[in-house]
Amino acid sequence: MNTAIANSGLSRDLRLDLFRGLANWAIFLDHIPNNVVAWITMKNYGFSDAADLFVFISGYTVALVYSRTIAAGGFVVAAVGILARAWKLYVAHILLFVVYVAAIGYVAQNYGHAYLLDEFNIRRLIADPIELLKHGLLLEFKPLNLDVLPLYTALMATFPPFLWLLMRAPSLALAASFVIYAAARTLNWNLASYPDGVWYFNPFAWQFLFVIGAWISLDRTGLVRRLTASRLAVWSALLFLLLSFAVTLAARFGFASAMPAPIADLFLPNDKTNLAPYRILHFLALALVVARLVPRSAPALKLSIVRPAIICGERSLEVFCVGIFLSFVGCFLIELVSDTIAFQLLVSLSGIALMTAAAYYRTWIKNLRPASTPDRLRAV
């Protein structure tokens, strides 16, 4: 996918890689319980968080890449490419699933932390491994923190029809996605989890943000450009971001009861599973302000200080998987060694450094390939 962008003939939008890399770092920090460093992530200051950012950019990038594939080779070629990407995501999830569960089981058994089996939702896997592994392969059983890749896999696997419609009638495609979103929220559509419950990220709801990202990347109306240039739109976005900031902090510090009842009833609790409308509005408002402040040609994107985040965004899948595993390691180390702020900072910075090292390593390996290697193979 990344090579396809680079070879498209257009300059790469470094903002996509930058914010996808930052999203991976934020997901890692947020998945370490009681980590004071996680207070720097966006989930503490508004309705949306790194998951919203990740899904939106994924939709934007997929549509950007495979719309060009359609132009060059037709819809069938693009659809096969998308499904191949979905398969790669599925395989990555299964590998992460096995390593993650093995690590938790090892720590629980050898360090006397049996409670981890319950905390990370794998005790039943130990008791009945064949049944739970079967449901794990079907994406019905997911240990704690392994929810994003199954969502992304489902969104990718079902995206070809949306892309086909986006290329022909983008407004109709967006409307169809909204109908599915509204129906899911109204009729409680979701996929079942095993042994009980439903998916933490409802794919029927989250597909709407994915398609919004895709629709914006293919925008032929100039709406995004006009909104970015509009002072009224930007100031309206800022006011909504301020409201979100106040409500979120009030809820986190236990002052929700002091808010006017209509506001508290509307925004609390923050419905992440079914992607509450105000989460979408918050994210789009934030994206609008950032797009205004950080244009595509911003000199800051060339600074060496932001290069690590950009590299992590370029190697997003590998970095995400490493980050999820390291979040468990970080949780264990903080509990076993020390829960001081200094040690939490050390664990957090070390984890980000390792994620960045993994990204640079994968980039180095990629650059070792012979120049004669076909581009289509590099993009897989």
PEKATA-V837289 format. One record per residue. N is the residue number from 1. SS is DSSP state (A for helix, B for strand, O for the rest). PHI is phi in degrees with one decimal (NA if undefined). PSI is psi in whole degrees, 0 to 359 (NA if undefined). Layout:
# PEKATA-V837289
n | ss | phi | psi
N | SS | PHI | PSI
N | SS | PHI | PSI
This chain:
# PEKATA-V837289
n | ss | phi | psi
1 | O | NA | 314
2 | A | -63.9 | 320
3 | A | -66.6 | 325
4 | A | -60.5 | 322
5 | A | -66.8 | 314
6 | A | -63.4 | 329
7 | O | -96.2 | 11
8 | O | -76.4 | 347
9 | O | 94.9 | 353
10 | O | -113.2 | 152
11 | O | -66.8 | 145
12 | O | -73.5 | 137
13 | O | -83.4 | 101
14 | A | -65.1 | 341
15 | A | -62.0 | 324
16 | A | -62.4 | 312
17 | A | -67.9 | 320
18 | A | -58.9 | 308
19 | A | -76.1 | 333
20 | A | -69.7 | 322
21 | A | -63.9 | 316
22 | A | -62.5 | 324
23 | A | -63.2 | 319
24 | A | -63.7 | 319
25 | A | -62.9 | 318
26 | A | -66.3 | 320
27 | A | -61.5 | 318
28 | A | -59.3 | 311
29 | A | -64.0 | 319
30 | A | -68.5 | 337
31 | O | -87.6 | 1
32 | O | -97.6 | 110
33 | O | -61.0 | 143
34 | O | 56.3 | 34
35 | O | -95.4 | 114
36 | A | -64.2 | 333
37 | A | -66.0 | 335
38 | A | -66.0 | 350
39 | A | -68.8 | 349
40 | A | -83.6 | 349
41 | O | -82.8 | 160
42 | A | -69.3 | 341
43 | A | -64.9 | 339
44 | A | -84.1 | 353
45 | O | -130.7 | 14
46 | O | -173.7 | 178
47 | O | -73.5 | 323
48 | O | -93.3 | 169
49 | O | -145.7 | 197
50 | A | -63.8 | 331
51 | A | -64.0 | 318
52 | A | -61.2 | 316
53 | A | -61.8 | 316
54 | A | -62.1 | 314
55 | A | -67.6 | 317
56 | A | -61.5 | 311
57 | A | -64.8 | 325
58 | A | -62.4 | 314
59 | A | -62.3 | 317
60 | A | -60.1 | 312
61 | A | -69.1 | 317
62 | A | -61.2 | 314
63 | A | -64.6 | 319
64 | A | -61.3 | 314
65 | A | -70.3 | 308
66 | A | -82.6 | 345
67 | A | -66.8 | 324
68 | A | -71.2 | 327
69 | A | -63.9 | 321
70 | A | -61.5 | 316
71 | A | -63.2 | 326
72 | A | -87.9 | 321
73 | A | -130.5 | 356
74 | O | 101.4 | 167
75 | A | -66.5 | 320
76 | A | -60.2 | 317
77 | A | -62.0 | 317
78 | A | -64.3 | 316
79 | A | -62.3 | 318
80 | A | -63.3 | 319
81 | A | -62.6 | 318
82 | A | -64.2 | 315
83 | A | -66.2 | 326
84 | A | -64.7 | 321
85 | A | -65.1 | 319
86 | A | -61.5 | 320
87 | A | -64.6 | 319
88 | A | -61.4 | 319
89 | A | -64.3 | 319
90 | A | -62.3 | 313
91 | A | -62.1 | 318
92 | A | -60.3 | 319
93 | A | -63.9 | 317
94 | A | -64.8 | 318
95 | A | -63.0 | 316
96 | A | -63.3 | 319
97 | A | -55.4 | 311
98 | A | -65.9 | 312
99 | A | -64.3 | 318
100 | A | -62.0 | 311
101 | A | -65.7 | 318
102 | A | -61.5 | 319
103 | A | -65.4 | 316
104 | A | -64.3 | 316
105 | A | -62.1 | 320
106 | A | -63.9 | 313
107 | A | -64.4 | 316
108 | A | -61.8 | 322
109 | A | -80.4 | 318
110 | A | -91.2 | 344
111 | O | -116.5 | 9
112 | O | 68.1 | 30
113 | O | -109.7 | 62
114 | O | -63.1 | 336
115 | A | -62.2 | 338
116 | A | -61.2 | 332
117 | A | -62.7 | 324
118 | A | -80.8 | 319
119 | A | -62.0 | 324
120 | O | -102.9 | 12
121 | O | 62.2 | 44
122 | O | -125.7 | 9
123 | A | -61.0 | 319
124 | A | -66.8 | 333
125 | A | -66.4 | 322
126 | A | -67.6 | 322
127 | A | -75.3 | 323
128 | O | -139.9 | 73
129 | A | -64.0 | 322
130 | A | -64.0 | 313
131 | A | -65.1 | 316
132 | A | -70.8 | 324
133 | A | -65.3 | 323
134 | A | -60.2 | 313
135 | A | -71.6 | 334
136 | A | -65.7 | 319
137 | A | -65.4 | 331
138 | O | -87.2 | 5
139 | O | 64.2 | 23
140 | O | -94.1 | 333
141 | O | -110.3 | 125
142 | O | -137.4 | 121
143 | O | -62.4 | 168
144 | O | -55.4 | 135
145 | O | 77.8 | 3
146 | O | -105.8 | 47
147 | O | -102.6 | 337
148 | A | -73.0 | 314
149 | A | -63.3 | 319
150 | A | -58.8 | 321
151 | A | -61.6 | 311
152 | A | -62.0 | 320
153 | A | -61.7 | 315
154 | A | -64.1 | 319
155 | A | -65.3 | 318
156 | A | -66.8 | 316
157 | A | -64.6 | 332
158 | O | -102.0 | 7
159 | A | -80.6 | 331
160 | A | -49.9 | 315
161 | A | -62.2 | 323
162 | A | -66.2 | 319
163 | A | -63.6 | 318
164 | A | -57.5 | 316
165 | A | -73.2 | 324
166 | A | -61.3 | 325
167 | A | -73.1 | 339
168 | A | -108.6 | 318
169 | O | -143.6 | 78
170 | A | -58.1 | 321
171 | A | -65.3 | 322
172 | A | -66.9 | 320
173 | A | -62.3 | 316
174 | A | -64.9 | 320
175 | A | -64.9 | 319
176 | A | -63.7 | 319
177 | A | -62.9 | 319
178 | A | -64.7 | 321
179 | A | -60.8 | 316
180 | A | -62.9 | 317
181 | A | -60.6 | 311
182 | A | -64.4 | 320
183 | A | -65.7 | 320
184 | A | -62.9 | 319
185 | A | -73.8 | 326
186 | A | -79.6 | 319
187 | A | -101.0 | 5
188 | O | 60.6 | 40
189 | O | -70.4 | 138
190 | O | -169.1 | 168
191 | O | -94.3 | 145
192 | B | -77.3 | 144
193 | O | -103.0 | 163
194 | O | -116.5 | 137
195 | O | -86.7 | 351
196 | O | -156.4 | 173
197 | O | 83.5 | 194
198 | B | -134.1 | 174
199 | O | -61.9 | 137
200 | O | -64.1 | 319
201 | O | -101.7 | 103
202 | O | -66.1 | 111
203 | A | -65.7 | 333
204 | A | -67.6 | 332
205 | A | -89.2 | 314
206 | A | -70.7 | 342
207 | A | -62.0 | 335
208 | A | -66.0 | 317
209 | A | -67.2 | 323
210 | A | -60.9 | 314
211 | A | -71.2 | 325
212 | A | -58.3 | 315
213 | A | -59.8 | 317
214 | A | -64.4 | 317
215 | A | -63.3 | 319
216 | A | -65.9 | 321
217 | A | -65.6 | 333
218 | O | -104.7 | 12
219 | O | -55.8 | 121
220 | O | -107.9 | 0
221 | O | -94.3 | 345
222 | O | 78.8 | 11
223 | A | -61.6 | 316
224 | A | -62.5 | 317
225 | A | -62.5 | 320
226 | A | -68.1 | 320
227 | A | -66.1 | 319
228 | A | -63.6 | 327
229 | A | -84.9 | 349
230 | O | -84.8 | 122
231 | A | -65.1 | 322
232 | A | -61.3 | 315
233 | A | -64.3 | 317
234 | A | -67.0 | 317
235 | A | -67.2 | 324
236 | A | -63.4 | 318
237 | A | -62.5 | 317
238 | A | -62.5 | 321
239 | A | -65.0 | 319
240 | A | -67.5 | 321
241 | A | -62.6 | 323
242 | A | -65.9 | 318
243 | A | -61.1 | 314
244 | A | -61.3 | 319
245 | A | -59.7 | 314
246 | A | -66.1 | 315
247 | A | -65.5 | 316
248 | A | -65.2 | 315
249 | A | -67.1 | 322
250 | A | -61.5 | 319
251 | A | -67.3 | 320
252 | A | -70.2 | 329
253 | O | -99.3 | 12
254 | O | 78.4 | 24
255 | O | -108.6 | 20
256 | A | -60.6 | 327
257 | A | -66.9 | 340
258 | A | -82.5 | 349
259 | O | -79.1 | 153
260 | O | -56.2 | 138
261 | A | -55.6 | 317
262 | A | -59.7 | 323
263 | A | -70.7 | 315
264 | A | -63.1 | 318
265 | A | -66.3 | 328
266 | A | -77.7 | 321
267 | A | -108.3 | 350
268 | O | -124.7 | 139
269 | O | -74.4 | 160
270 | O | -73.4 | 110
271 | O | -82.3 | 96
272 | O | -84.9 | 322
273 | O | -56.1 | 313
274 | O | -101.6 | 16
275 | O | 48.9 | 75
276 | O | -54.3 | 145
277 | A | -54.3 | 325
278 | A | -70.5 | 338
279 | A | -67.2 | 317
280 | A | -63.5 | 313
281 | A | -61.2 | 319
282 | A | -62.8 | 314
283 | A | -64.2 | 316
284 | A | -65.3 | 323
285 | A | -63.7 | 317
286 | A | -64.2 | 317
287 | A | -63.7 | 322
288 | A | -63.9 | 315
289 | A | -65.8 | 317
290 | A | -64.4 | 319
291 | A | -62.7 | 327
292 | A | -72.0 | 320
293 | A | -82.4 | 331
294 | O | -124.0 | 85
295 | O | -68.0 | 166
296 | O | -55.8 | 327
297 | O | -96.4 | 16
298 | O | -57.7 | 128
299 | A | -59.0 | 332
300 | A | -60.9 | 334
301 | A | -67.9 | 344
302 | A | -94.2 | 355
303 | O | -69.2 | 145
304 | A | -65.6 | 335
305 | A | -67.6 | 333
306 | A | -96.6 | 355
307 | A | -59.7 | 318
308 | A | -57.5 | 318
309 | A | -65.2 | 322
310 | A | -65.6 | 318
311 | A | -62.2 | 320
312 | A | -65.0 | 327
313 | A | -70.9 | 324
314 | A | -66.6 | 324
315 | O | -107.3 | 51
316 | A | -60.3 | 315
317 | A | -63.5 | 312
318 | A | -62.4 | 317
319 | A | -65.7 | 320
320 | A | -60.4 | 312
321 | A | -62.1 | 317
322 | A | -62.0 | 319
323 | A | -64.4 | 320
324 | A | -63.6 | 316
325 | A | -64.0 | 316
326 | A | -67.3 | 334
327 | A | -64.2 | 322
328 | A | -67.6 | 316
329 | A | -59.4 | 317
330 | A | -62.8 | 318
331 | A | -59.2 | 315
332 | A | -65.7 | 316
333 | A | -64.6 | 318
334 | A | -63.2 | 322
335 | A | -75.9 | 323
336 | A | -81.2 | 320
337 | O | -95.6 | 300
338 | O | -166.1 | 145
339 | O | -111.2 | 20
340 | O | -68.8 | 157
341 | A | -61.2 | 322
342 | A | -62.3 | 318
343 | A | -72.9 | 323
344 | A | -60.3 | 320
345 | A | -64.5 | 318
346 | A | -61.6 | 313
347 | A | -62.5 | 317
348 | A | -65.2 | 313
349 | A | -66.8 | 323
350 | A | -64.9 | 319
351 | A | -63.2 | 315
352 | A | -63.7 | 322
353 | A | -63.5 | 319
354 | A | -67.9 | 321
355 | A | -61.5 | 318
356 | A | -66.9 | 320
357 | A | -62.4 | 320
358 | A | -63.0 | 321
359 | A | -65.5 | 315
360 | A | -65.3 | 323
361 | A | -63.8 | 315
362 | A | -65.4 | 323
363 | A | -65.8 | 319
364 | A | -62.3 | 316
365 | A | -61.6 | 318
366 | A | -61.3 | 319
367 | A | -73.8 | 348
368 | O | -79.1 | 346
369 | O | -65.7 | 146
370 | O | -58.8 | 146
371 | O | -62.0 | 337
372 | O | -81.3 | 355
373 | O | -61.1 | 128
374 | O | -59.0 | 141
375 | A | -60.3 | 326
376 | A | -66.1 | 333
377 | A | -77.5 | 326
378 | A | -66.0 | 331
379 | O | -78.7 | 348
380 | O | -76.3 | NA
